[in-house]
Amino acid sequence: MLYDRRARSELITRWTRKNAVHQSNTVTWLDRYPQLFAAAQTELSENTAPAILSFGCSSGEEVVSLRRYFPSARLVGAEINAVQLAACMHLAADPQMTFIRSTPAAIAELGPYDAIFCMAVLQRLPHEVERRGIRNIAKRYPFARFSDEVKFLADQLRPGGLLVTDHCQYRVEDVDAPLRPVVNATLSLAKGPRFDPSGEMIAPQPVVARMFRRFDARGGHAEGEMIRLGVIERMED
C-alpha cells in the first residue's frame, strides 16, 4: 500500500491532519452525483453566477463536473490532501475555478457561497464500519466532529444557500444548524448505516434528505419549513 501514491497520501493526511480530516479516502470520478447536481441546478436556476464550494474535492473531478451544470459559476475546490490538491492544479485553466487547501480560514476568505457540495466527506472508514458490523461509532467518529463541520459549512452559506451532502454517517437533520431539508428531489433511503448523536446505529435504515437550504436563524422556522421537516419524520415512522 505504501508504494501506491494515492494510498500513501491518504495515510499521511490521516497522520498530519488527524484533527481536521473526516474521510481520508480520495477516490472520485466525473459526474458522480448527476441527480444531486441537476437538483441543485434547478434550485439555483435564478442565480446566473453562483459561488459554489466543493468541500473535499479530491483531485478535482467534482469541480470539473459542476462546471458543466453551472457554466457561469465561481467554483472553489477545497482539499485537505496535499497530493490530491496538487493534482487539481494540473486541470485545464479556468479563471473562475480556484483550488485551495481546506482550512476554515481559506474557505471563509472566498465565501460566502450560494451552494456547498460535501459529498462522501463526513464519515470515517465507512466500508470498515459496514464490513465489521460496528453498531456504535462514537469513539472512532464522534457526532461532535460531524456537527461542528456541518455548522461551519452552514455559516459559509448565504441565506437561502444550499448544502448538498451524500454518504454521511450521521444525519444533517440532527445538527442544531439553520438548515432545512429540500425534499422535492433529494429524499432517499440512507446509503449505508446511519447513526444517532449518541453514535448508535439507527434501525431500520432511515430516509434522509441530501439537500438543505440555509434560513435566517433569527427568524426561526416558518410554517412551510416545519411541514418539510415533518415529511421526513412521517416517512421514518
Backbone as JSON, one array per atom type, in Angstrom:
{
  "sequence": "MLYDRRARSELITRWTRKNAVHQSNTVTWLDRYPQLFAAAQTELSENTAPAILSFGCSSGEEVVSLRRYFPSARLVGAEINAVQLAACMHLAADPQMTFIRSTPAAIAELGPYDAIFCMAVLQRLPHEVERRGIRNIAKRYPFARFSDEVKFLADQLRPGGLLVTDHCQYRVEDVDAPLRPVVNATLSLAKGPRFDPSGEMIAPQPVVARMFRRFDARGGHAEGEMIRLGVIERMED",
  "N": [[0.82, -1.2, 0.0], [2.01, 1.23, 0.73], [3.51, 1.88, -1.45], [1.78, 2.82, -3.28], [0.87, 5.83, -4.59], [-1.46, 7.36, -4.12], [-2.67, 5.99, -1.94], [-0.64, 6.27, -0.06], [-0.62, 9.02, 0.27], [-3.1, 9.37, 1.47], [-2.73, 8.08, 3.91], [-0.71, 9.69, 5.04], [-2.12, 12.07, 5.26], [-4.02, 11.36, 7.2], [-2.31, 11.12, 9.38], [-1.04, 13.66, 9.62], [-3.07, 15.59, 9.59], [-4.92, 14.88, 11.52], [-6.75, 15.98, 13.31], [-8.45, 17.35, 11.72], [-9.25, 15.93, 9.47], [-11.88, 14.01, 7.99], [-13.2, 11.81, 6.22], [-10.68, 9.98, 4.77], [-10.29, 8.7, 2.37], [-9.77, 9.16, -1.06], [-10.93, 8.55, -3.48], [-12.65, 9.24, -6.47], [-14.77, 10.37, -9.21], [-15.72, 11.6, -12.48], [-18.8, 13.42, -12.76], [-20.21, 12.17, -10.62], [-22.48, 12.39, -9.04], [-25.04, 12.83, -10.52], [-27.87, 13.22, -10.2], [-28.11, 14.82, -7.9], [-26.52, 16.99, -8.61], [-28.02, 17.99, -10.75], [-30.42, 18.58, -9.43], [-29.61, 20.65, -7.74], [-28.89, 22.49, -9.67], [-31.42, 23.14, -10.66], [-32.57, 24.31, -8.36], [-30.99, 26.56, -8.12], [-31.5, 28.03, -10.35], [-32.27, 30.65, -10.87], [-30.14, 32.16, -10.21], [-27.62, 33.62, -11.81], [-24.85, 33.57, -11.67], [-23.63, 31.83, -9.53], [-21.77, 31.36, -6.45], [-19.86, 28.62, -5.66], [-18.85, 26.01, -3.56], [-16.84, 23.16, -3.49], [-16.44, 20.96, -1.13], [-13.89, 19.11, 0.03], [-12.69, 18.15, -2.43], [-11.02, 16.32, -3.6], [-9.17, 15.12, -6.32], [-10.24, 16.93, -8.06], [-12.27, 16.27, -9.89], [-14.99, 16.58, -9.23], [-15.34, 19.36, -9.21], [-14.81, 20.0, -11.88], [-16.96, 18.64, -13.01], [-19.11, 20.09, -11.93], [-18.84, 22.47, -13.31], [-20.04, 21.9, -15.75], [-22.72, 21.9, -15.13], [-23.07, 24.41, -14.07], [-22.28, 26.82, -15.8], [-21.52, 29.52, -15.53], [-20.66, 29.89, -12.98], [-18.75, 30.81, -10.06], [-16.31, 28.77, -9.0], [-15.04, 26.92, -6.3], [-12.68, 24.69, -5.12], [-11.94, 22.78, -2.32], [-9.45, 21.05, -0.62], [-8.03, 18.68, 1.6], [-5.97, 16.9, 1.37], [-2.71, 16.99, 0.41], [-1.41, 15.92, -1.87], [-3.51, 15.28, -3.62], [-4.59, 17.81, -3.91], [-2.52, 19.04, -5.3], [-2.78, 17.68, -7.7], [-5.12, 18.81, -8.63], [-4.24, 21.24, -9.54], [-3.28, 20.79, -12.04], [-5.37, 20.74, -13.76], [-7.39, 21.89, -16.54], [-6.99, 25.33, -17.36], [-9.05, 27.74, -15.84], [-10.46, 30.7, -15.31], [-12.43, 31.21, -13.47], [-12.3, 29.22, -11.62], [-11.06, 27.95, -8.67], [-8.64, 26.42, -6.57], [-8.04, 25.4, -3.27], [-6.18, 24.83, -0.21], [-7.79, 22.94, 2.24], [-8.82, 24.66, 4.78], [-10.41, 26.25, 7.56], [-10.04, 29.07, 7.52], [-9.17, 29.66, 4.88], [-11.35, 28.77, 3.38], [-13.43, 30.41, 4.35], [-12.49, 32.89, 3.55], [-12.98, 33.05, 0.81], [-15.67, 32.95, 0.67], [-19.02, 34.43, 1.09], [-20.99, 31.48, 0.1], [-23.2, 30.3, -2.46], [-23.89, 27.71, -2.79], [-22.82, 24.67, -1.31], [-21.12, 21.74, -1.84], [-20.8, 18.73, -0.28], [-19.65, 15.9, -0.44], [-19.53, 12.52, 0.27], [-17.77, 12.95, 2.39], [-18.19, 13.5, 5.16], [-17.66, 11.27, 7.11], [-16.18, 8.31, 8.55], [-14.02, 5.84, 7.69], [-16.09, 4.2, 6.38], [-16.59, 1.78, 4.95], [-15.25, -0.15, 6.39], [-16.65, 0.02, 8.82], [-19.17, -0.91, 7.98], [-18.5, -3.47, 7.02], [-17.54, -4.79, 9.29], [-19.73, -4.7, 10.87], [-20.14, -2.75, 12.84], [-21.81, -1.2, 15.45], [-21.84, 1.06, 16.98], [-20.37, 4.12, 16.62], [-19.23, 6.1, 18.11], [-16.74, 6.41, 19.43], [-14.79, 6.2, 17.43], [-15.62, 8.07, 15.56], [-16.92, 10.68, 16.63], [-20.11, 12.29, 17.12], [-19.91, 15.03, 17.56], [-17.75, 15.9, 15.99], [-18.76, 15.68, 13.4], [-21.04, 17.36, 13.65], [-19.91, 19.87, 14.25], [-18.58, 20.45, 11.86], [-20.68, 20.57, 10.0], [-22.07, 22.78, 11.03], [-20.12, 24.76, 10.64], [-19.97, 24.77, 7.81], [-22.6, 25.56, 7.22], [-22.49, 28.15, 8.17], [-20.97, 29.33, 6.21], [-22.61, 29.71, 4.09], [-24.7, 31.83, 2.12], [-27.81, 33.33, 3.19], [-30.49, 31.32, 2.21], [-28.86, 29.78, 0.68], [-27.51, 26.58, -0.5], [-26.77, 23.47, 1.05], [-25.38, 20.56, 0.05], [-25.29, 17.15, 0.48], [-23.94, 13.81, 0.73], [-23.6, 10.31, 1.51], [-23.08, 10.45, 4.33], [-22.32, 9.58, 7.75], [-23.76, 10.32, 9.96], [-26.87, 12.12, 10.52], [-27.68, 15.09, 8.91], [-29.96, 16.37, 9.64], [-30.05, 16.08, 12.39], [-28.39, 17.95, 13.46], [-27.94, 21.01, 15.17], [-28.41, 23.47, 13.41], [-28.9, 26.27, 11.17], [-30.53, 25.08, 8.97], [-32.73, 23.73, 6.57], [-34.4, 20.87, 5.27], [-34.51, 20.28, 1.75], [-36.82, 18.73, 0.08], [-37.86, 17.94, -2.34], [-36.5, 16.61, -4.42], [-34.51, 15.07, -3.36], [-34.81, 13.26, -1.29], [-34.1, 10.1, 0.07], [-33.51, 6.6, 0.77], [-31.09, 6.04, 3.25], [-27.69, 5.65, 2.29], [-25.84, 3.07, 3.19], [-25.16, 2.46, 6.73], [-26.72, 4.64, 9.15], [-26.22, 6.78, 11.99], [-27.25, 7.73, 15.29], [-27.05, 10.77, 17.37], [-25.76, 9.77, 19.65], [-24.09, 7.94, 18.66], [-25.09, 5.45, 18.11], [-26.27, 2.9, 15.91], [-28.91, 3.52, 13.63], [-31.94, 1.9, 13.29], [-34.88, 0.73, 11.66], [-33.13, 1.28, 8.49], [-32.91, 4.72, 7.89], [-34.87, 7.19, 6.07], [-33.42, 9.91, 4.45], [-32.67, 13.4, 3.94], [-30.81, 15.01, 1.32], [-30.2, 17.46, 0.48], [-30.07, 20.76, 1.66], [-31.36, 23.89, 2.76], [-30.16, 27.03, 3.74], [-31.6, 28.99, 6.27], [-32.72, 32.11, 7.72], [-31.53, 32.31, 10.81], [-32.36, 33.96, 12.85], [-35.03, 34.31, 12.5], [-36.16, 31.87, 12.87], [-37.95, 28.76, 12.13], [-40.22, 28.88, 9.45], [-43.74, 28.27, 8.87], [-44.07, 26.64, 6.6], [-41.55, 25.48, 6.47], [-41.5, 23.82, 8.7], [-43.4, 21.96, 7.93], [-42.02, 20.71, 5.86], [-39.93, 19.5, 7.31], [-41.49, 17.76, 8.78], [-42.3, 15.96, 6.84], [-40.13, 14.23, 6.52], [-40.0, 13.1, 9.07], [-42.45, 11.69, 9.15], [-42.05, 9.82, 7.14], [-40.11, 8.24, 8.22], [-41.33, 7.0, 10.32]],
  "CA": [[0.0, 0.0, 0.0], [2.83, 2.42, 0.86], [4.08, 2.19, -2.74], [0.73, 3.46, -4.06], [0.96, 7.26, -4.25], [-2.72, 7.82, -3.56], [-2.85, 5.4, -0.61], [0.36, 6.87, 0.82], [-1.07, 10.38, 0.59], [-4.23, 9.26, 2.41], [-2.16, 7.75, 5.22], [-0.02, 10.88, 5.53], [-3.15, 13.04, 5.66], [-4.57, 10.92, 8.5], [-1.32, 11.4, 10.41], [-0.68, 15.07, 9.77], [-4.26, 16.43, 9.76], [-5.85, 13.99, 12.22], [-7.8, 16.74, 13.99], [-9.28, 18.03, 10.73], [-9.73, 15.03, 8.43], [-13.03, 13.13, 8.24], [-12.94, 10.68, 5.34], [-9.37, 10.16, 4.13], [-10.32, 8.09, 1.05], [-9.85, 10.24, -2.06], [-11.45, 8.04, -4.75], [-13.75, 10.03, -7.04], [-14.84, 10.29, -10.67], [-16.53, 12.65, -13.1], [-20.27, 13.35, -12.71], [-20.51, 11.09, -9.67], [-23.79, 12.59, -8.42], [-25.81, 13.6, -11.5], [-29.19, 13.61, -9.71], [-27.96, 15.93, -6.97], [-26.03, 18.15, -9.37], [-29.15, 18.52, -11.53], [-31.38, 19.17, -8.49], [-29.05, 21.94, -7.32], [-29.0, 23.36, -10.84], [-32.8, 23.61, -10.68], [-32.79, 25.19, -7.22], [-30.22, 27.8, -8.3], [-31.7, 28.44, -11.74], [-32.44, 32.1, -10.98], [-28.85, 32.78, -9.89], [-26.88, 33.46, -13.06], [-23.43, 33.38, -11.41], [-23.5, 31.45, -8.12], [-20.47, 30.97, -5.88], [-20.06, 27.23, -5.25], [-17.71, 25.34, -2.92], [-16.75, 21.71, -3.41], [-15.71, 20.72, 0.12], [-13.33, 17.78, -0.12], [-12.82, 17.97, -3.88], [-10.07, 15.3, -4.04], [-8.33, 15.54, -7.44], [-10.9, 17.98, -8.81], [-13.3, 15.84, -10.84], [-16.29, 17.14, -8.89], [-15.36, 20.76, -9.63], [-14.95, 19.97, -13.33], [-18.35, 18.23, -13.29], [-20.01, 21.2, -11.6], [-18.78, 23.48, -14.36], [-20.99, 21.52, -16.8], [-24.06, 22.26, -14.66], [-23.09, 25.84, -13.72], [-21.26, 27.37, -16.69], [-21.09, 30.88, -15.17], [-20.41, 29.93, -11.54], [-17.4, 30.88, -9.48], [-16.16, 27.46, -8.37], [-13.91, 26.76, -5.38], [-12.46, 23.34, -4.63], [-11.12, 22.75, -1.1], [-8.98, 19.69, -0.4], [-7.12, 18.57, 2.73], [-4.87, 16.02, 0.98], [-1.8, 17.82, -0.38], [-1.13, 15.29, -3.16], [-4.69, 15.46, -4.46], [-4.69, 19.25, -4.22], [-1.54, 19.3, -6.36], [-3.36, 17.16, -8.94], [-6.11, 19.8, -9.1], [-3.57, 22.36, -10.2], [-2.97, 20.42, -13.42], [-6.58, 20.77, -14.57], [-7.44, 22.96, -17.53], [-7.12, 26.67, -16.78], [-10.4, 28.31, -15.83], [-10.3, 31.86, -14.41], [-13.47, 31.2, -12.45], [-12.15, 27.98, -10.86], [-9.96, 28.1, -7.73], [-8.42, 25.31, -5.65], [-7.37, 25.85, -2.06], [-6.03, 23.86, 0.86], [-9.02, 23.01, 3.03], [-8.74, 25.17, 6.14], [-11.54, 27.17, 7.79], [-9.73, 30.45, 7.12], [-9.13, 29.75, 3.42], [-12.72, 28.62, 2.88], [-14.2, 31.61, 4.7], [-11.98, 34.05, 2.82], [-13.55, 33.08, -0.53], [-17.12, 32.92, 0.76], [-19.95, 33.31, 1.3], [-21.3, 30.65, -1.05], [-24.61, 30.03, -2.77], [-24.06, 26.27, -2.63], [-21.66, 23.89, -0.89], [-21.25, 20.31, -2.05], [-19.99, 18.0, 0.7], [-20.04, 14.57, -0.92], [-18.69, 11.41, 0.74], [-16.71, 13.54, 3.22], [-18.47, 13.48, 6.6], [-17.71, 9.87, 7.53], [-14.86, 7.77, 8.89], [-13.85, 4.43, 7.35], [-17.44, 3.64, 6.3], [-16.61, 0.4, 4.46], [-14.85, -0.98, 7.53], [-17.77, 0.01, 9.76], [-20.21, -1.79, 7.46], [-17.99, -4.84, 6.91], [-17.4, -5.36, 10.63], [-21.0, -4.63, 11.57], [-19.98, -1.89, 14.02], [-23.11, -0.62, 15.75], [-21.67, 2.35, 17.66], [-19.15, 4.74, 16.08], [-18.96, 7.3, 18.9], [-15.32, 6.54, 19.77], [-13.97, 6.39, 16.23], [-16.07, 9.26, 14.85], [-17.98, 11.26, 17.47], [-21.09, 13.17, 16.48], [-19.47, 16.42, 17.67], [-16.91, 16.21, 14.82], [-19.69, 15.87, 12.29], [-21.89, 18.51, 13.91], [-19.12, 21.1, 14.15], [-18.29, 20.72, 10.46], [-21.93, 21.0, 9.37], [-22.33, 24.15, 11.47], [-19.18, 25.63, 9.94], [-20.39, 24.9, 6.42], [-23.82, 26.37, 7.2], [-22.08, 29.54, 8.37], [-20.34, 29.84, 4.99], [-23.65, 29.9, 3.09], [-25.6, 32.97, 2.15], [-29.2, 32.94, 3.45], [-31.07, 30.73, 1.02], [-27.88, 28.92, 0.02], [-27.73, 25.14, -0.42], [-25.76, 22.49, 1.47], [-25.7, 19.29, -0.59], [-24.46, 16.12, 1.1], [-24.25, 12.4, 0.48], [-22.71, 9.36, 2.18], [-22.73, 10.84, 5.69], [-22.66, 8.54, 8.73], [-24.8, 10.9, 10.81], [-27.89, 12.86, 9.77], [-27.63, 16.55, 9.0], [-31.2, 16.77, 10.33], [-29.85, 16.04, 13.84], [-27.48, 19.03, 13.85], [-28.6, 22.27, 15.5], [-27.89, 24.45, 12.47], [-30.01, 26.92, 10.44], [-30.69, 24.38, 7.71], [-33.97, 22.98, 6.42], [-34.32, 19.96, 4.12], [-35.2, 20.49, 0.47], [-37.19, 17.32, -0.07], [-38.55, 17.67, -3.59], [-35.8, 15.7, -5.33], [-33.3, 14.51, -2.76], [-35.1, 12.28, -0.24], [-33.8, 8.73, -0.32], [-33.04, 5.73, 1.83], [-29.68, 6.28, 3.52], [-26.73, 4.73, 1.69], [-25.02, 2.62, 4.3], [-25.77, 2.71, 8.04], [-26.73, 5.96, 9.77], [-26.09, 6.69, 13.43], [-27.84, 8.86, 16.0], [-26.0, 11.57, 18.01], [-25.01, 9.01, 20.64], [-23.23, 7.02, 17.94], [-25.76, 4.16, 17.91], [-26.83, 2.7, 14.58], [-30.35, 3.69, 13.51], [-32.61, 0.78, 12.61], [-34.37, 0.37, 10.33], [-32.43, 2.3, 7.72], [-33.8, 5.88, 7.77], [-34.92, 8.06, 4.9], [-32.72, 11.15, 4.78], [-32.53, 14.42, 2.9], [-29.43, 15.19, 0.88], [-30.05, 18.87, 0.15], [-30.59, 21.61, 2.73], [-31.28, 25.32, 2.46], [-29.95, 27.85, 4.93], [-32.59, 30.02, 6.54], [-32.31, 33.15, 8.67], [-31.69, 31.73, 12.14], [-33.03, 34.91, 13.75], [-36.47, 34.21, 12.33], [-36.63, 30.51, 13.15], [-38.62, 28.05, 11.04], [-41.55, 29.28, 9.02], [-44.68, 27.15, 8.9], [-43.76, 25.76, 5.49], [-40.34, 24.72, 6.77], [-41.85, 22.76, 9.63], [-44.07, 20.93, 7.15], [-40.99, 19.95, 5.15], [-39.29, 18.64, 8.28], [-42.44, 16.72, 9.15], [-42.33, 14.93, 5.8], [-39.09, 13.25, 6.82], [-40.39, 12.39, 10.27], [-43.51, 10.72, 8.85], [-41.52, 8.75, 6.3], [-39.28, 7.37, 9.05], [-42.16, 6.29, 11.32]],
  "C": [[0.86, 1.26, 0.0], [3.51, 2.8, -0.45], [3.04, 2.8, -3.69], [0.66, 4.92, -3.63], [-0.31, 7.77, -3.6], [-2.89, 7.31, -2.13], [-1.86, 6.02, 0.38], [-0.07, 8.28, 1.22], [-2.22, 10.37, 1.58], [-3.73, 8.96, 3.82], [-1.47, 8.97, 5.83], [-1.03, 11.92, 6.01], [-3.76, 12.65, 7.0], [-3.61, 11.23, 9.63], [-1.16, 12.89, 10.68], [-1.87, 16.01, 10.01], [-5.34, 15.68, 10.55], [-6.97, 14.74, 12.93], [-8.74, 17.45, 13.03], [-9.91, 17.07, 9.72], [-10.96, 14.25, 8.91], [-12.78, 11.84, 7.46], [-11.62, 10.9, 4.62], [-9.33, 9.56, 2.73], [-10.58, 9.16, -0.01], [-10.41, 9.78, -3.4], [-12.64, 8.88, -5.21], [-13.78, 9.8, -8.55], [-15.78, 11.37, -11.18], [-18.02, 12.36, -12.97], [-20.75, 12.23, -11.79], [-21.92, 11.17, -9.12], [-24.71, 13.36, -9.37], [-27.18, 14.05, -11.0], [-29.09, 14.82, -8.79], [-27.43, 17.18, -7.67], [-27.18, 18.8, -10.14], [-30.18, 19.18, -10.62], [-30.9, 20.53, -8.01], [-29.12, 22.95, -8.46], [-30.4, 23.96, -10.92], [-33.05, 24.62, -9.57], [-32.1, 26.54, -7.39], [-30.44, 28.42, -9.68], [-31.84, 29.95, -11.91], [-31.16, 32.86, -10.66], [-27.93, 32.56, -11.09], [-25.39, 33.19, -12.83], [-23.21, 33.02, -9.95], [-22.04, 31.19, -7.73], [-20.67, 29.59, -5.24], [-18.76, 26.67, -4.7], [-17.88, 23.84, -3.02], [-15.84, 21.39, -2.24], [-15.22, 19.28, 0.12], [-13.35, 17.36, -1.58], [-11.88, 16.92, -4.44], [-9.24, 15.85, -5.2], [-9.07, 16.43, -8.44], [-12.0, 17.58, -9.77], [-14.67, 16.42, -10.52], [-16.4, 18.59, -9.36], [-15.53, 20.84, -11.14], [-16.37, 19.59, -13.72], [-19.32, 19.37, -13.02], [-19.98, 22.3, -12.66], [-19.78, 23.17, -15.47], [-22.41, 21.95, -16.42], [-24.19, 23.75, -14.4], [-22.01, 26.56, -14.53], [-20.73, 28.74, -16.29], [-20.74, 31.0, -13.69], [-18.95, 30.24, -11.23], [-17.23, 29.63, -8.62], [-14.89, 27.43, -7.51], [-13.84, 25.31, -4.96], [-11.52, 23.38, -3.44], [-10.75, 21.31, -0.81], [-7.92, 19.66, 0.69], [-5.88, 17.76, 2.39], [-3.96, 16.78, 0.02], [-1.51, 17.24, -1.76], [-2.3, 15.47, -4.12], [-4.89, 16.92, -4.83], [-3.72, 19.61, -5.33], [-2.07, 18.81, -7.7], [-4.39, 18.14, -9.51], [-5.46, 20.91, -9.9], [-3.22, 22.06, -11.66], [-4.21, 20.41, -14.32], [-6.55, 21.96, -15.53], [-7.68, 24.31, -16.86], [-8.54, 27.18, -16.93], [-10.35, 29.47, -14.84], [-11.34, 31.93, -13.31], [-13.44, 29.92, -11.61], [-10.9, 28.09, -9.99], [-9.87, 26.87, -6.84], [-7.6, 25.79, -4.48], [-7.17, 24.68, -1.1], [-7.2, 24.05, 1.83], [-8.71, 23.38, 4.48], [-9.92, 26.11, 6.34], [-11.26, 28.59, 7.3], [-9.76, 30.61, 5.61], [-10.53, 29.65, 2.82], [-13.54, 29.88, 3.15], [-13.77, 32.81, 3.88], [-12.63, 34.17, 1.44], [-15.08, 33.01, -0.52], [-17.71, 34.33, 0.83], [-20.32, 32.64, -0.02], [-22.81, 30.5, -1.22], [-24.92, 28.54, -2.68], [-22.74, 25.66, -2.19], [-21.98, 22.42, -1.11], [-20.26, 19.61, -1.12], [-20.32, 16.51, 0.51], [-19.04, 13.51, -0.45], [-17.52, 11.92, 1.58], [-16.97, 13.28, 4.7], [-18.74, 12.06, 7.08], [-16.3, 9.43, 7.86], [-14.85, 6.27, 8.63], [-15.19, 3.7, 7.21], [-17.47, 2.17, 5.86], [-16.2, -0.57, 5.57], [-15.97, -1.09, 8.54], [-18.84, -0.97, 9.29], [-19.75, -3.24, 7.42], [-17.93, -5.52, 8.27], [-18.7, -5.32, 11.43], [-20.93, -3.81, 12.84], [-21.29, -1.14, 14.25], [-23.03, 0.69, 16.54], [-20.33, 2.93, 17.21], [-18.69, 5.93, 16.91], [-17.47, 7.48, 19.18], [-14.48, 6.83, 18.53], [-14.35, 7.65, 15.46], [-17.22, 9.88, 15.62], [-18.86, 12.23, 16.71], [-20.63, 14.62, 16.5], [-18.58, 16.82, 16.49], [-17.77, 16.52, 13.61], [-20.48, 17.16, 12.46], [-21.13, 19.82, 13.74], [-18.85, 21.46, 12.69], [-19.55, 21.2, 9.72], [-22.25, 22.44, 9.76], [-21.39, 25.14, 10.77], [-19.61, 25.85, 8.5], [-21.66, 25.75, 6.3], [-23.48, 27.86, 7.34], [-21.47, 30.16, 7.11], [-21.35, 30.1, 3.88], [-24.34, 31.25, 3.23], [-26.98, 32.49, 2.58], [-29.86, 32.47, 2.16], [-30.13, 29.81, 0.27], [-28.11, 27.45, 0.33], [-26.51, 24.41, 0.15], [-26.21, 21.15, 0.9], [-24.74, 18.24, -0.06], [-24.86, 14.74, 0.59], [-23.22, 11.55, 1.19], [-22.19, 9.9, 3.51], [-23.04, 9.67, 6.63], [-23.67, 9.01, 9.76], [-25.78, 11.65, 9.92], [-27.72, 14.36, 9.99], [-28.85, 17.06, 9.77], [-31.03, 16.8, 11.85], [-28.94, 17.15, 14.35], [-28.28, 20.31, 14.1], [-27.97, 23.38, 14.66], [-29.06, 25.05, 11.69], [-30.18, 26.35, 9.04], [-32.02, 23.65, 7.69], [-33.86, 22.07, 5.21], [-35.07, 20.5, 2.91], [-35.55, 19.09, -0.01], [-37.72, 16.97, -1.45], [-37.84, 16.63, -4.46], [-34.69, 14.91, -4.66], [-33.57, 13.56, -1.6], [-34.77, 10.89, -0.75], [-33.45, 7.92, 0.91], [-31.55, 5.96, 2.0], [-28.81, 5.22, 2.84], [-25.75, 4.31, 2.78], [-25.67, 2.98, 5.62], [-25.69, 4.17, 8.44], [-26.77, 5.77, 11.28], [-26.7, 7.92, 14.08], [-26.74, 9.62, 16.75], [-25.23, 10.86, 19.11], [-24.04, 8.03, 19.99], [-23.84, 5.69, 17.65], [-26.36, 4.08, 16.51], [-28.35, 2.83, 14.63], [-30.93, 2.52, 12.73], [-34.12, 0.96, 12.75], [-33.7, 1.55, 9.66], [-33.33, 3.51, 7.5], [-33.8, 6.49, 6.37], [-34.3, 9.39, 5.29], [-32.81, 12.13, 3.62], [-31.06, 14.56, 2.55], [-29.16, 16.62, 0.41], [-30.75, 19.7, 1.22], [-30.39, 23.06, 2.34], [-31.09, 26.08, 3.77], [-31.06, 28.87, 5.07], [-32.03, 31.02, 7.54], [-32.58, 32.65, 10.07], [-32.42, 32.66, 13.09], [-34.54, 34.78, 13.67], [-37.04, 32.86, 12.66], [-37.26, 29.88, 11.92], [-39.97, 28.7, 10.72], [-42.44, 28.05, 8.99], [-44.36, 26.15, 7.79], [-42.53, 24.92, 5.75], [-40.62, 23.59, 7.73], [-42.57, 21.63, 8.91], [-43.04, 20.08, 6.42], [-40.26, 19.02, 6.11], [-40.19, 17.49, 8.66], [-42.53, 15.62, 8.12], [-41.32, 13.85, 6.12], [-39.47, 12.45, 8.04], [-41.46, 11.34, 9.97], [-42.99, 9.55, 8.03], [-40.69, 7.78, 7.12], [-40.12, 6.57, 10.03], [-42.53, 4.9, 10.85]]
}
